[in-house]
Amino acid sequence: MLRRSSFRDLLVWQKGKAIYVALYNATDNLPETEKYGVVAQVQRAAISVPSNIAEGHGRNSNADFARFLYIALGSIRELETLVEISDEIGYQIGAPTMLNELDQDAKMISSLIHKLEG
């Protein structure tokens, strides 16, 4: 079984957490009318990334860990969509820099999945 001592040692978790903090701060400046719209959706998807990585790391098998990594990867794709749409409607939450960060984390997660399933 492929494991490190703690999920906190995983670069994908560290990057996911940093992305959450950046998006939380970026959405904090959006209009109050978006509190239950874009803001809630972005923050929910963003916290899902490091949370699923941590939860998967705590599971008993590589297959379970990979399953949670796939969920985190899906949340990244959701965030990419939300960041692009937010940019198109005039809410600046970090595109294109954030899209690059999300793409990098997605590649790292995909690589880890490949190692776990390999």
N, C-alpha and C positions, 0 to 999 in steps of 0.2 A: 504494500500500500504506500502510495506517494504522499508523504506528509512532512510538514515542518512542525516545529514545536508549538507555534501559535499562528492563528489566522492573521494576526497583526504583522507577522513577518512577510506575508505575501504582498508583492508589489501591486498585484491587481486589486487587492483590498485597499491598500494605501491610496492608490490612484482613484478608486471608486469613492472613497471617503473625501478626498480632496475635491472631486467633481461635485459631490453633494454640497459641500461647504460653499463652493463657488456659485452653484446654481441657487442655493438658498439665499445667499447674499444678493444675487442678481434679481431674483424674483421679489425680494423684500421691497424693491422700489416700484413695483408695478401698481397700477391703480387699485384702489380698494374694491372696485367692481369685479376684479379678477381673483379675489381672495378664494372663491370656491370654484374657479374655473382653471385658468392656466397655472396660477400659483400652486394650487392644491395638486394638480395633475403632475406638474414638474417635480415638486417636492416628493410626492409619493413614489414616482418612478425612480428618482435619484437616490432615495434612501434604500430602495429595493436592491440596488447593485451591491454595495458593501454588506448589507444585511444577509443577502442570499449567499454571498461568498463565505461569510463567517459561519452561517448555519450549515452550509454544505461541508465545510472543513470539519465540523464537529460530528459528522455522520461516520458510520462504521465501514464504509466501503468507497472505493474509487467511483463506482457506478453512481452511488448516491451523491457524492461530491460533484460529479460531472452533471447530474440532473439539476442541481442548484446553480451551477455555473451557467447552464443553458437558460435558466430563468433570469439570471443577472444579465446575460447577453441580450435577451429579449427586452429587458428594461432599458438597456443602452440604446437599442434600436428605437424604442418608444421615445426616449429622450432626444435622439437625433431628429425625429419627426417634430416633436414639440418645439425644439430650438429653431428649426427651420420655419415652422409656421409662425412662431412668435416673432421672428425677424420680419417675415413678410407682412404681418399686421402692425408692425411698428414698435413692438416690445423688444428692446435690445437686451437680450440675456446672454450675450457672449458669442454669438455666431460671428465670424467663422472659427475663431480660436477654440470655442467650446466644442464645435463639431470635430475638430482635429483631436482634441483631448479624448472625446468619446470614441473616436475611431481607434486611437492608440490603445485604449483600455479594452475595446472589443477584440483587437488582435491579440492582446495579452491573454485574455480569457480564452479565446479560441485555441491558442497555443497550449494553455494549461489543460483544456479539455482533451486535446489531442494526446498529450502525455498521459493523462489518466486513462484514456480509452485504448492507448497504444498497446 
